[in-house]
Amino acid sequence: MSQPPALHSASVQSASDLPRHCSFEPADWRLLSQFWFPVAIAADLEKGPLGAVLLDEKLVVYRSGEEIVVAADLCPHRGVPLSMGERDGDGIRCIYHGLRFGAGGRCDQVPASPDMRIPDRLHLKTYPATLKYGLVWTRLRPPAEPSPLHEIPDMPRWEAPDFQQINCPSIDIGGFAGRQLEGFIDVAHFGFVHLGTFGDPANTAVPSYSPVTNAVGFSVDYRSTVANYPIGVASNAPEGFIWLRHFEVHLPFTASITVHFPNYGLLVVMNCASPMTSRLTRLFCPIVRNFDKHIPIEAVHDFNRRVFEEDRFVVEAQKPEYLPLDPTLEAHIPADRSSIAYRRGLRALGFSPIFAA
């Protein structure tokens, strides 16, 4: 079984490369800055520029024609956030002096001095931008040693024929991305946390399962009799039906679950925990399914919002707020195999034993 590579080499630099008021340990920030994270839902860019925060860096995301630009959210002229501006043709315009920025973050208009040669200092600091699964992804630094871990995580079935693609509105969670991701892959909380959505308090035993490590994290096949239908919705599952939930974890903060329904139905939910700060996470959730495609999208948004709100309530209450990677800092039970594999994978990458403390 392959193991994710250690990424220790990013830890020795000066503090000048860190964002102001950085809430992460410097070595952890430098490792995290090498990964791709989503920062916006692409469809929302039609309304104009969007502000975003990733790893304490304030960003602006906007369209310039067919190009998506991710840049520092600061006009280089007098420091006003460009996310306060408006879309203007193929760019965005600063609300203070009207400077316009277009493709590649380049300033292309200075209304007060229309004939001046625009210096490089008026162009924006930009970051790479990639559109995938209806989301805009970026990373703040190139990887020191590129590996499959540094690629955008795969989402099963996103482009498969006969599958419906859905992007849920993002959710902000007042907790660490590692805590949120660990909750997503946890299989022991269904009958306690999700009583308003799909959990069954009479079915809480967790059958044995075994994570399998790979080059980007690990995968898990989890089989149980816990159904995935919303409470109150009639089930068409035959008696004794065994539900397969296949998890794929891409370190550090992305995972997907593929739920196998009766009659070859497949539901894939991707959990993209984007760390705004060490105490604030923006959750993005693309979904695909090959059944019940007649159900209104709003109903899908509502149900999944309620599921993640149930999780959010717990994540925001957890203490300590950080994710303890030292196995001696918290107690464990057999149902925690995925959690233990997750923490072991993060520890192998070189993150702090008290991650994001």
N, C-alpha and C positions, 0 to 999 in steps of 0.2 A: 504494500500500500504506500502510495506516495505521500509526502508530507509537504505542506507549504514551506517555502524557504524563509530563513531568518532574514530580517531586514535591519539589522543593527547599524548599518553603515551611515544612516542619516543623522546620527545623534551628536556628532562633533561639529558644531558651527557656532558662530557668534549669535548673540541675542538679537542682532539687527534684522534678521530675516523673519522674526516673529511679528504677528499683528499687534497693534496696541491693545493693552488690556487683555492679553492672551489668557484664557482660562484653563489651558491645558499645560501639563508638564512639557517643557521644551522638546525633549526627546520624543514624547508621544505625538506632539503636534507635527514634528518633522516627518515622522513615519506616516501619519494620517494624511498629510498634505500630498502624498504621492498617489493616493487612490482617487478614482472617479466617484463623484456623488451627484445625484440629481439636485437641481436648485430651482426648477420651475416646471410647470406643465406647459408644453409648447402652445396649446390652444389658447391659453390665457394671454399670450403675447399679442394677440390681435387687438387687445384693448389698449395697449401701450406698454411703456417700459415697466418692468417689475423690479422691486428691491428684493434682495435675498441676502442671507448671511450663511457663510460656510466657514467653519473652524475659526470663528471670530472675525473673519474678513467680510466687510460689507461690500456687496456686489450689486451691479445693475445688469439686467438681462433685457435685450431688446432685439427687434428684427430690423435688418437693413436689406430690403428686397428679399431674396431667398436665404440670405445669411443670418444666422443667429449669433449675436455678440454677447459675450460675458466679459464684463470689465469692472474695475474698481469703481464703486459708487461715489465718485467725487469728481466734480469738475476741476481740472487742473488750473483753471484761471483763479477762482476765488473760493474754492472748496465747498460749493453747495452740492448736496446729493442729487445726482442726475435722475434718480428714481422719482424725484418730485416733478420732473419735467414731463413733456408730452411727446408723443410720436409726431414726427414732422417729415412727411415724405418717406425717404429711405433712411431715416435716422431719428435721433431724439434731440430735443432742444432744451438747453439749460434755462431754468426759469429766471435766473438773475440777470445775465447780460445777453441771453439769446444765442450763445455759441451752439453750433449744431455739430453732432457727431454721427458719422455714418459707418460704412463698411470698415471692418478691421479696427473700429474704435477711433478712426482718424477724424480730427476736427476739419470740417470742410466749409464752415461759414463763421465769420466774426462780424456781426452786423455793425458794430461801432467802427470797424476799420475794414471795410469790404475789399479793399485793394491790397491789403498787407500780405506778405508771404507768411504762411502759417508755419511757425516753428515746430519742431518735433516735440517740444515740451508741452504743447497744447493737445497732443494726442493722448488717448487714454491708455492706461495699463490694462492689457487684456489677458484673458486666460483661454485655453482651448475650450471649444464648445462642440458637443456632439448630440444629435437628436436620436433617441432610441426609446422605444416603448411609449412614445408620446411625451417623453420627458426630456428636458435639457440637462445634460450631464457636463460637469467640468471637474478639473483638478487644479490645485494651486501650485504644484511643483512637479517637474518631471521626476520619474523614479530614478533613484541612484543605481539600481540594478533591475531593469525591467524583467517582469515575469508574468505568467498568466494571472497572478493576483492583481496586477496593475491594469488589466483590461476591464472594460465594462462588463458586469456580470450577465450571464445568459439568463433569459426568461423562457422557459419551455412553452412551445406552442404559439408564441406571439404572432408568427407569420403563417401558421398552419391554416390550410383551407378549411372553411366551414366553422371557424372559431370567431366569436364576437369579441372585439377589442373594446375595453372600457378603461377609462382613467378616472379614479375617484378623486374628489377634491382633497388637497393635502390637509394634514392634521398637525397642529403644533402640540408637542408634549413637553411638559416641564420636567424633564428627566434626561439622563444620559442615554445616548444612542445604544450603547452596549446593553444596558438594562432592558430597553425596549425590544431589541432584537432577541435577547435571551427569552423574553416572555413570549415572543411569536413562535419560537420553536419548542416551547414547553408543552408537554402533552398531559400534565397532571392537574392543570388548573381548570379544565373545561367545565367540570361539574360544580365549580365553586365561583368562578369569576363570570362565566358566560350564561348565567341563569336567565337573563332576559333575551337571549338570542338563540343559542343552540345547545347549551350545556344540559346535561342530565344528572341531577344530584343523586339519582339511584344507580348511576353507572360511573363510578370514579376510580375503579381499580385500573392500573396501568400494566398491560401485558409487557413481557420482556421485549426489548428491541436493541439493536446494535448499530451505532453510527459507523460509517465507513469513510475513512479519511481519503482525501485526494489532493490535487495540486493547488486548489483554491480554498479548501476548507474541508467539508465533509457532506455526505448525504445520509439519509435515514429513511427506511421503509417502516412505517408504524401502522400496525393493523389492530383494529379494535371494533367493538360493536357500537361505539358512540356515533350516532348519526350526524350528518352535516346539514340537515334541513332546518330552516327557521322554526322556532317554536310556534305551533299552531298551524303549520303547513302539513297537509297530509303526505305521508311517506308512501312511495311506491316500491320501497325496498322489500324484497322477500324476507320472511322470517329467518332470523339467524344470519342476515347479510353481514359480511365482514368488510368494514370500510378500510381502504388503503389510503393513507396519507403519506405522500412521498415528499420529503423535505430536501432541499438543496441549499447549502449555506456557502456563501462566498464572503470570506473574511474581508474587512472587519465587520460591516454592518448591513449586509444584504442577504436575504434569504427568500426562497419561494416555496410554496406548498402546492402540490398537485393532489387534489382530492378525487378519488375514483368513485363516481356515483353508479347506481344501477343502470343497466342498459347502455353501458359504455359511455356514460356521461363523464366529462372531465372538466374540472374547475381548477384554474391556476391563479393563485394570488401571489403577487410579488410584494415583499415588505422591504422598502428602501428607506432605511433610517439615516437621514442626512443630518450630521452633527452641526447645528448652528453654533452652539457653544458646548462646553462640557456639561451644562445643565439644561440645555434646550435642544430639542430634536424636532425636525420637520419630517413627517412621515409621508412618503409618496407610495401610492398603491395601484399599480396597473393590474388589470384582471383580464383573463380570457376564459371563455367557456363555449362548449359546443351543444348546449341544451338550454331550454327556457329562454331562448333569445327573443321571445315575444314580450317578456316582462319589461316594463319601462326602465330605462337607465336610472331614473331617479330612485326607483325602488331598490336597485342594486346599491346605489350610493348610500341610501338611508340604512340598509341593513349592515353594510360593512362599516359605516360610520359608528353604528351602535356597538358593533363588535370591538372596534379599536378604542372607543370611548370606555368600554368596560376594562380593557387592558390599561388605558391611560390612567384611570383612577388608581390602579394598583402601583404602576411604575412611579407615579409622582409621589406616592407615599413610602416607597422603599427606602430603607436606611441600612447601610450607608448609601449615599447617592451614587458613589462610584461602583464599578464592577470589580469585586475582589478576585484577582487572578491567582493569588496565593491560595491553594486549596485548603489551607488550615484556618482561613479566616471566617468561613461559614460552614455549617453542617450540611450534609448531603444525604439523599435517599436514593434507592435504585432507580426511581423514575427520572432522575436527573442526568441520565447518560448523555443526552444531547447538550445540556448545559455544561457538563464537565468537558465534553469534547470541544465545545465552543471556547471555553476559557483556556483549555490546553492549547488550542490553535492560536489564540491571541498571544498567549505567553511565549509560544515558539517564535512568533514574529518579532519579539523584543519589546512589547509594550510593558509598561510599569506594572509591578505586582499589585499596586493600588491604582487601577487604571482610571485616569481622569479625576483623580482626587483634587 
